[in-house]
Amino acid sequence: MKPYSIALAGKGGTGKTTLAGMLVKYFIYKEKTPILAVDADSNANFNDVLGVSINGTLGDARESMKKGNVPNGMTKDVFMSMKMQEAVVETNNFDLIVMGRPEGAGCYCAANTLLTNFLDQLTDNYPYMIMDNEAGMEHISRLTTRNVDVMILVSDGSVRGVTAAVRINELAKNLHIGMGKSFLIINRSKNVPSEKIINIINEAGITYAGYLPADDTIYEYDMNGQATVDLPMDSAFVQAAFGIFDNYLSP
């Protein structure tokens, strides 16, 4: 059975990974588990937000095969399957799989193909999937993100950030990736978003779900190496995020 899947997209620095962690926290709070958390960002740090250590990545698995580390008598397919299973981080409520960096400089396609193929094998085991993506539109143009129930567009309160989110949404529609619905969240906002920002969102025909306040506690957690997913429930950021999820998600 296909999982209820959510993907996050937006330009770099908007806090997508932090918000992905809040989604995991929310689903656990709602007792919607087990969850497959997917770090599809080549600069992986979803595990830091979730407070777990990674055993390896899909990129590591491919590099190992490329270097000829396949044991005698074992096929490459079996070796890759074994290495990728080893890369899954298991916890009580969620498991995490990390794409990792591609094979040196150049195209990301091989690593993305690995992720996509392995996800196809994994997804039947999980009723819920949350995917944190790399900045920009690369993951969409290469179809790493496909057949998702919800795409959450994450932006800061700048015109540039919102414009990037609008472009990502347009690309996703044009590629016919099987996106169920999308909505936009303004993250790390010090003030209510300006009328100009709201107009850009409305003119693009995108659903504006709300904004999340800037929270110094998140910065403190990051500085102290604490998992963001452990933010207290009475945090203004957590309460605002959960309120949006209550209104716009239907797992």
ABEGO torsion letter per residue (X at the ends): XBBBBBBBBEBBGAGAAAAAAAAAAAAAAAGBOBBBBBBABABBAAAAAAGBBBAEBAAAAAAAAAAGABBBGBBAAAAAAAAAAAABBBBAABBBBBAEBBBEBEBAAAAAAAAAAAAAAAAAABABBBBBBBBEAAAAAAGABBGBABBBBBBBABAAAAAAAAAAAAAAAAAGAGBABBBBBBBGBABBBBAAAAAAAAAAGBBBAEBBBBBAAAAAAAAAGBBAAABBAABAAAAAAAAAAAAABBX
